[in-house]
Amino acid sequence: MVAENCVVHYPGNHFLSGDYVGRAAILDLYRKLYKVGIEQGTFVGEFHDGLHSDDHTVALVTYSMELGMGQRLIGQAVGVFHIENGQMAEYWLLERDQKMVNDIVRMSGKAALAGGSKGQLALGVLKHPIAAINTARRVIRQRRGAQKML
């Protein structure tokens, strides 16, 4: 499914952001993302809709992130795939609220990769107090039913 020289453009302003070239680099990225989100039980994605042509496929995705203590955030993203010879040659992920994802990854990403103990996660929050405040504001806004991108 993934071309040998495929390029994945992973968005954001955090330690996982950047361009990943080749199957090995892309698999390493997704192993980390799996460990940060799904393995921790914090990320559940749902395919919403898709569009396609001979050369491109677009996927609309809705997801939720469990933050602990009953707190959850809902997000939306668009994945754009360039297809060559039946394989993914390039991929762009576009987040509706990239700042939300940046804050979550800053607070908990490295701690989750290191094992995800409560102490490690708490230290991540203490090291990034602005990210914690922004995340708390997002949770409150979503509970009120208000969607706003920061």
N, C-alpha and C positions, 0 to 999 in steps of 0.2 A: 504493500500500500504506500510506503514512503520511499521516494526515490533516494538513491545513495547520496546524492549531493543536494538534497532538500534543504531549504532554509526556513526556519521558524523564527518569526519576529515576535518575541514575547514582550509585551508592553510594560511600562511602569517606570518608577524611580525607586528601585530597591535592588537588593543583591541578586535577584534572579532575572532581572530585566536584561534584555539584549537580544542579539541575533545568534541563533544556534545553527551551525552548518554541519550537515552530515548526520547519518542515522545514529551514530554513537553519542554525539553531543545532544541530539534531540531526545534519545532514550534517557540519558542522564538527567536532562531537565524534567522530563515527565516522572521519573522516579522520585525526584525531589518534591515535585508538586503533589504527587500521590502521598508521600510521607507527611507533607505539611498539612494537607487537607483531608483526603479520604481516609488515610490510615488513622488520623487523629479523630475521625468521626465528625469532622467539622464542615465538610463540603458535600452537597448533593446537587447535582446538575440535572436539568430536564430539557430535552430537545423541544423547542417550541414550534419552529417551522424552518423550511429551507427552500432555497432556489438553486437552480443549476443551469448551466449551458454546457457546451462541449468542452470549454476550457476552465470553467470556474464553478465552484459550489459555495454557497453561503448558508451558514447555519445560525439560526437565532436561538439563543439559549437563555433560560432562566435558572438561577441557582440560589441556594440558601447556604449560609455559613453559620454554624453553631459556634457561639463565642463562649459558652459556659455560663453557669448560673442562670439558665433559662433565657439567655439573650441570643437573638438571632438577627441576621441581616439578610435581605433579599437583594440579589443583583441580577443584572442582565448583561449579556455580551453578544457580540457578533463575531463569528469566525469566517474568514474569507480564505478559500483554498484555491490555489492555481494547480490545475491538473494537466500533466503531460504523460502521454502513453499509459493512461490509466492509473498513474501514481501521483501522489501529492508531491509537487515540486517546490511549492512555497506556501506559507501559511501566515496570515496576519490575524491576531486576536485584538479586538477593539472592545474595551470595557465601557459600559455606560457611565460608571463612576470609578475611574481609574484611581482617584485619590483614596477612595474607600479601600480598594485592594492594596494600594501602597501602604496605608496605615496598618492594615491587618498583617501583612507580610513583615513589616518593620517590627511590630510588637511580638509576633509569635513565630515567624518563619524559621529563624536560626535555632530557637529553642526547640521547635518541633523536630527539626533535623537532628538535634543533639539528643533526642530521647523524649522530649516533651513532658518532663516532670513539672509538677505544679510550681516548684521553686524556680525552675528555668523560665517558665512562662510568666511568672510574676516579675522576675527580673527584667524580662523584655518590656513589660508594661512600664516599669519604673524608669527604664532607660529612654523610653519614648512617651513622655507624658502628654505631649500635644496630640500624638496619634491616638492615645487612650481617650482624651477629651473629645476629639473629633468622632471617634467610634461611638462613644456614649451618646453624643448628639444625634448621630445617624439612627441609632437604635430608638431613641425617643421620637424622632421625626417619623420613622416607619411605623411605630406603634400608633401614632396619631393619624397615619394614612397619608402623610405628606412626602412626596418624592422630590428631593432637591439634590443636585450635584454640587459638591463643594469645590 
